[in-house]
Amino acid sequence: MLSKIKLQLLGVLCTLFLFTEAQAQSSASTYSALGIGEFNYSGLTHNQAMGGLGISYGSIWNPNVVNPALSTRNTIFNFEAALNYKKIAADNGTEKSDVDGGGLSYVAFSLPVKPNKMTVGLGLNQITSVNYRLLIESPVSNTEIQALNYIEGDGGISEAYASFGLIVAKNLSIGAQGSYIFGSTIRTDQLTLLDDEGTQVGITTEYYERLTVSDVGLKLGAHYFFPLNEKSNLHLGAIYQHLGDVNGKAFAKLASFGQASDPDSDGDLIANDEPGSIYIPNRYGFGVSFEKTNKFVIGLEGQYQDFKEYRSILDDPLQLKEAIKVGLGFQIIPDYLNIDNGLLRGTYRVGLEYQQTPYYLNQTNINDLGINFGASLPVNQLSLVNFAVKVGQRGTTDNGLIRESYVNFTLGLSLNDNSWFYKRVFE
């Protein structure tokens, strides 16, 4: 009876989250206007708190979506979900503005089919996110007319995934994650012309673009550790993610304000749900971590993705570069055996994260540097409250660009249970 109740509760939770709005991890970043948005490289809450560390190290208490091979460390049932909020102070050198965004970040659970041998997982995660609002004022050449462009975009690409991890030899595990990729992004550009007295000239026009994708993706991972002594291990990990040509369709139209989203209204129809594909380059990642069992972990990891190969459905001439991410992370458990003091039994994390983003504007690379910290605190014998905070800066005010100073908050809950596979002696 108890097992049936647990299965019913799990079904309700997963249904509620899977039917929640999928555009979860809103970036609120100006730079998400470029390409297909801002990529999520940093994993779940506990990974984020350590600069994205997760390729070479995993915990028994949390699912691992960064490296599916490390799901084999989940020898108990894990269910985890989190919310995300990001606040940005944007500065172009002359003006400043505050923007924000947030929502459901992810849902994940890990199920040890055969503990210490084989683990499966399911979840919902955000691959990219788009969320920006821009008002651009510029003069029209050789006239006294000012052009006002109000540009906005929302959406992104999500994935519903199933993962599999298997220990194939002593200290060696491999894993695979198959994803159903889906999502839509809507971008609009409303143009209004004003004379030198501020009176509107003509009508407001609007460019409307809607991109919808639906396809499958694959991620592979491997993990090996060297026991250095009875209480210390050296971990090595690697991942490879293939998305390639992601199938989709595009709608684009230029018309008077309020008419551009209607294919049957007057205007210039550029693409009417035209089928095509977006080419998203392969991602590679490697990492090494040193672990003092039940004491501390320190690790260094890197990821690489060559966006010079990126191609959009509508042949966007945008110039992108290589994306490089480096993360340094550390976690410590003061006293994991202290059952009377949850603070001492908690896990505390800190990290440093550097990214060379794929965005390249005005002969300038857009770089991102952040400091991360967070913790997992026990709420009962096994379950945890997780939080992570990242404080960072992206971009520059040089060459007419925008510098973003941001704070990113993630708050989640891990429900863990080690009784799922215990055989009952008494009914």
C-alpha positions in Angstrom: 0.0 0.0 0.0 2.8 2.4 0.9 4.6 1.8 -2.4 1.3 2.4 -4.3 0.9 5.8 -2.5 4.5 6.8 -3.4 3.9 6.0 -7.1 0.7 7.9 -7.2 2.3 10.9 -5.5 5.2 10.8 -7.9 2.8 10.7 -10.9 0.9 13.8 -9.6 4.1 15.8 -9.1 5.5 14.9 -12.5 2.2 15.7 -14.2 1.9 19.1 -12.5 5.5 20.1 -13.5 5.3 18.7 -17.0 2.2 20.7 -17.8 3.7 23.9 -16.3 4.8 26.5 -18.8 7.9 25.1 -20.4 9.6 28.5 -20.9 11.2 28.2 -17.5 14.6 29.6 -17.1 14.1 33.2 -18.4 17.5 34.8 -18.9 16.3 38.4 -19.1 19.6 39.1 -20.8 20.0 41.6 -23.7 22.3 39.1 -25.4 19.6 36.4 -25.5 18.4 38.4 -28.6 21.3 36.8 -30.5 21.2 33.3 -32.1 18.9 31.0 -30.3 19.3 32.5 -26.9 21.3 32.0 -23.8 22.5 28.4 -23.2 22.3 26.7 -19.8 25.7 25.1 -19.2 25.6 24.9 -15.4 23.3 22.0 -14.5 21.1 21.8 -11.4 21.2 23.9 -8.3 24.0 22.0 -6.6 26.1 22.2 -9.8 25.4 25.9 -10.2 26.7 26.7 -6.7 30.1 25.1 -7.7 30.6 27.0 -11.0 28.7 24.3 -13.0 30.9 21.4 -11.6 29.2 18.1 -12.6 31.2 16.4 -15.4 33.6 14.8 -13.0 31.7 14.6 -9.7 28.2 13.6 -8.6 26.4 13.2 -5.3 24.2 10.4 -4.0 21.7 13.1 -2.9 21.1 14.9 -6.2 20.4 13.8 -9.8 23.1 14.6 -12.3 22.0 16.0 -15.7 25.5 17.3 -16.6 27.1 13.8 -17.0 24.6 10.9 -17.3 27.4 8.5 -16.4 27.4 9.9 -12.8 23.8 9.0 -12.3 25.1 5.7 -11.1 26.1 7.4 -7.8 22.4 7.8 -7.1 21.9 4.7 -5.0 18.6 6.1 -3.5 15.6 7.6 -5.3 15.9 11.3 -6.0 13.3 13.8 -7.1 14.3 17.4 -7.5 12.8 20.7 -8.8 13.8 24.3 -8.6 12.8 27.9 -9.4 15.0 30.5 -10.8 15.1 34.3 -10.7 17.6 36.6 -12.3 18.0 40.4 -11.9 20.2 42.4 -14.2 21.5 46.0 -14.1 22.2 46.9 -17.8 24.5 49.8 -18.6 25.4 51.1 -22.1 27.8 53.8 -20.8 25.2 56.6 -20.8 22.0 55.0 -19.6 21.2 52.3 -17.0 18.2 50.0 -16.7 17.1 47.2 -14.4 15.5 44.1 -15.9 14.6 40.7 -14.5 13.0 37.3 -15.2 12.5 33.9 -13.8 10.3 30.9 -13.4 10.5 27.1 -13.2 14.1 26.1 -13.8 13.9 22.2 -14.0 12.4 19.0 -12.9 14.5 15.9 -12.5 14.4 12.5 -10.9 16.8 9.5 -10.7 15.8 5.9 -10.0 18.4 3.3 -9.1 17.0 0.2 -10.9 19.9 -1.8 -9.5 21.8 0.3 -6.9 25.6 0.5 -7.5 25.0 -0.9 -11.0 22.3 0.8 -13.1 20.3 4.0 -12.8 17.6 5.6 -15.0 16.4 9.2 -14.9 13.7 11.5 -16.3 13.4 15.2 -16.3 12.4 18.5 -17.9 15.2 21.1 -18.5 15.9 24.3 -20.4 18.6 24.2 -23.1 18.3 27.9 -24.1 16.2 30.8 -23.0 15.2 34.1 -24.7 13.8 37.0 -22.8 14.7 40.6 -23.7 13.1 44.1 -24.1 15.0 46.9 -25.9 14.0 50.4 -27.0 16.4 51.8 -29.5 16.3 55.4 -30.7 18.3 56.4 -33.8 18.3 59.2 -36.5 17.2 58.4 -40.0 20.1 59.4 -42.4 19.8 62.7 -44.2 16.5 63.6 -42.5 15.3 65.2 -39.3 13.3 62.0 -38.5 13.9 59.8 -35.4 13.3 56.1 -35.6 12.1 54.3 -32.5 12.5 50.5 -32.5 10.8 48.5 -29.7 12.4 45.1 -29.8 11.3 42.1 -27.7 11.7 38.4 -27.6 10.5 35.5 -25.4 10.9 31.7 -25.5 13.6 29.2 -25.8 14.3 25.5 -26.3 13.4 22.9 -23.7 14.1 19.2 -23.4 12.3 16.3 -21.9 14.9 13.7 -21.4 15.5 10.1 -20.3 18.9 9.1 -19.1 20.7 5.8 -18.4 23.8 5.1 -16.3 25.7 1.9 -16.0 28.8 0.7 -14.1 30.6 -1.4 -16.7 33.9 -2.1 -14.9 35.5 -1.4 -11.5 35.4 2.4 -11.0 34.2 3.0 -14.6 30.7 4.1 -15.5 29.1 5.2 -18.8 25.8 7.0 -19.5 23.5 8.2 -22.2 20.8 10.8 -22.3 18.1 10.9 -25.0 16.1 14.1 -25.3 13.0 15.3 -27.0 13.8 18.9 -27.9 10.9 21.3 -28.3 10.0 25.0 -27.9 9.2 28.2 -29.7 10.6 31.7 -29.7 8.7 34.8 -30.7 10.6 38.0 -31.7 9.1 41.3 -32.7 10.4 44.7 -33.9 8.0 47.6 -33.8 9.2 50.7 -35.8 7.8 54.2 -35.2 9.0 57.3 -37.0 8.8 60.8 -35.3 9.5 64.2 -36.7 11.6 66.9 -34.9 8.5 67.9 -32.9 7.8 64.4 -31.7 4.8 63.8 -34.0 4.4 60.4 -35.5 5.1 60.1 -39.2 3.1 57.5 -41.0 2.0 54.3 -39.3 3.8 52.0 -36.9 5.1 48.9 -38.6 6.0 45.5 -37.0 8.3 42.6 -37.9 7.0 39.4 -36.3 9.1 36.2 -36.3 8.1 32.8 -34.7 10.5 29.9 -34.6 9.3 26.5 -33.5 11.5 23.4 -33.1 10.8 19.7 -32.5 13.5 17.0 -32.7 15.7 14.6 -30.6 19.1 15.0 -29.2 21.8 12.8 -27.6 24.3 13.2 -24.8 27.0 10.6 -23.9 29.1 10.6 -20.7 31.9 8.7 -19.0 33.3 8.7 -15.5 36.3 7.0 -13.9 37.8 7.4 -10.5 41.2 6.4 -9.0 41.2 5.5 -5.3 44.2 7.4 -3.8 43.7 5.9 -0.3 40.8 4.6 1.8 39.3 8.1 2.1 40.4 9.9 -1.1 39.5 9.6 -4.8 40.5 11.3 -8.0 37.6 11.6 -10.5 37.8 12.1 -14.2 34.8 12.8 -16.4 33.9 13.6 -20.0 30.7 14.4 -22.0 29.7 14.7 -25.6 26.4 16.3 -26.7 25.0 16.0 -30.2 22.1 18.2 -31.4 23.1 18.9 -35.0 20.3 19.8 -37.4 17.3 20.5 -35.2 14.1 20.4 -37.3 11.7 23.3 -37.0 9.6 25.8 -38.9 9.7 29.5 -39.2 7.0 32.2 -39.7 8.0 35.8 -40.5 6.0 38.7 -41.7 6.3 42.5 -42.0 3.1 44.4 -41.6 1.3 47.3 -39.9 1.3 47.1 -36.1 -0.9 44.3 -34.8 -1.2 42.6 -38.1 2.2 40.9 -38.5 1.3 37.7 -36.6 -1.7 37.0 -38.9 -0.7 35.2 -42.1 -4.0 36.4 -43.9 -3.7 40.1 -43.2 -2.0 42.6 -45.5 1.7 42.8 -45.4 4.9 41.2 -46.7 4.8 37.5 -45.8 8.5 36.4 -45.7 8.0 32.8 -44.4 4.8 30.9 -43.7 5.7 28.1 -41.4 8.5 27.2 -43.7 10.2 23.9 -42.6 13.9 23.8 -42.1 16.5 23.2 -39.5 18.8 25.0 -37.0 22.3 23.6 -36.8 23.5 23.6 -33.2 27.2 22.5 -32.9 28.3 19.6 -30.8 29.4 20.3 -27.2 32.4 18.7 -25.5 33.3 18.7 -21.8 36.0 17.4 -19.6 36.7 17.6 -15.8 38.8 16.4 -12.9 37.9 16.5 -9.2 39.6 15.5 -6.0 37.3 14.1 -3.2 37.9 13.5 0.5 35.0 11.2 1.2 32.3 12.8 3.2 34.5 15.9 3.8 35.2 18.0 0.7 35.5 18.1 -3.1 37.4 20.4 -5.3 37.3 20.3 -9.1 38.1 22.0 -12.4 36.0 21.5 -15.6 35.8 22.9 -19.1 33.2 22.9 -22.0 33.6 23.8 -25.6 31.1 24.5 -28.5 32.1 26.0 -31.8 29.2 28.3 -32.8 31.0 29.4 -36.0 29.1 26.4 -37.4 25.7 27.7 -36.2 23.1 28.1 -38.9 19.5 29.4 -38.6 16.4 28.5 -40.6 16.1 32.0 -42.0 19.8 32.3 -42.9 20.5 34.9 -40.3 23.9 36.4 -41.1 24.8 36.7 -37.4 28.5 36.1 -36.7 29.1 33.8 -33.7 32.3 32.5 -32.2 33.5 29.6 -30.1 31.8 29.2 -26.7 34.2 28.2 -23.9 33.3 27.7 -20.3 35.6 27.0 -17.4 34.4 26.3 -13.9 36.3 25.9 -10.6 34.2 24.5 -7.7 34.5 23.5 -4.1 32.2 21.9 -1.5 32.5 21.0 2.1 30.5 19.0 4.7 31.4 20.1 8.3 30.2 17.0 10.0 28.1 14.5 8.0 27.4 12.3 11.0 26.0 15.0 13.2 22.3 14.0 13.3 21.4 16.7 15.9 22.7 19.7 13.9 21.4 20.1 10.4 23.7 23.0 9.7 26.8 21.0 10.4 25.4 18.1 8.4 24.7 20.4 5.4 26.8 20.8 2.3 28.3 24.2 1.5 29.6 25.2 -2.0 31.5 27.9 -3.7 32.7 28.3 -7.3 34.2 30.6 -10.0 32.7 30.5 -13.5 34.2 32.0 -16.7 32.5 31.9 -20.1 33.5 33.2 -23.4 30.0 33.4 -24.9 29.5 32.8 -28.6 28.3 36.4 -29.1 30.7 38.5 -31.1 29.7 42.2 -31.7 31.6 45.2 -33.0 34.8 43.2 -33.1 34.4 42.4 -29.4 34.0 39.0 -27.6 31.2 39.0 -25.0 32.7 37.4 -21.8 31.0 36.4 -18.6 32.6 36.1 -15.2 30.7 35.0 -12.1 31.2 34.0 -8.4 28.9 31.2 -7.2 27.9 30.0 -3.8 25.2 27.9 -2.2 24.2 25.0 0.0 22.1 21.9 0.5 20.5 21.8 4.0 18.7 18.7 5.3 15.0 19.0 6.1 14.6 15.5 7.4 16.8 12.4 7.4 17.3 12.4 3.6 15.6 15.3 1.9 17.3 18.7 1.2 16.6 22.3 0.5 19.0 23.5 -2.2 20.0 27.0 -3.1 22.5 28.7 -5.3 23.5 32.3 -6.0 25.6 33.7 -8.8 26.9 37.2 -8.9 28.6 38.2 -12.1 29.2 40.5 -15.0 28.7 40.0 -18.7 29.8 42.2 -21.6 31.4 45.7 -21.7 30.4 49.3 -22.5 33.3 49.6 -25.0 32.5 49.8 -28.7 28.8 50.7 -28.1 27.9 47.5 -26.3 26.1 46.7 -23.0 27.5 45.6 -19.7 25.2 43.5 -17.5 25.8 43.1 -13.8 23.6 40.4 -12.5 22.5 38.3 -9.6 21.0 34.9 -10.3 19.0 32.9 -7.6 18.0 29.3 -7.7 16.0 27.6 -5.0 15.0 24.0 -5.1 13.9 20.9 -3.1 15.3 17.4 -3.2 13.0 14.6 -2.1 15.1 11.5 -1.4 14.0 8.0 -0.3 16.0 4.9 0.3 13.0 2.6 1.0 11.7 2.1 -2.6 13.5 -1.2 -3.1 13.4 -2.6 0.4 11.3 -5.8 0.6 8.6 -5.6 3.2 8.6 -8.3 5.8 5.2 -7.5 7.3 2.0 -6.5 5.5 
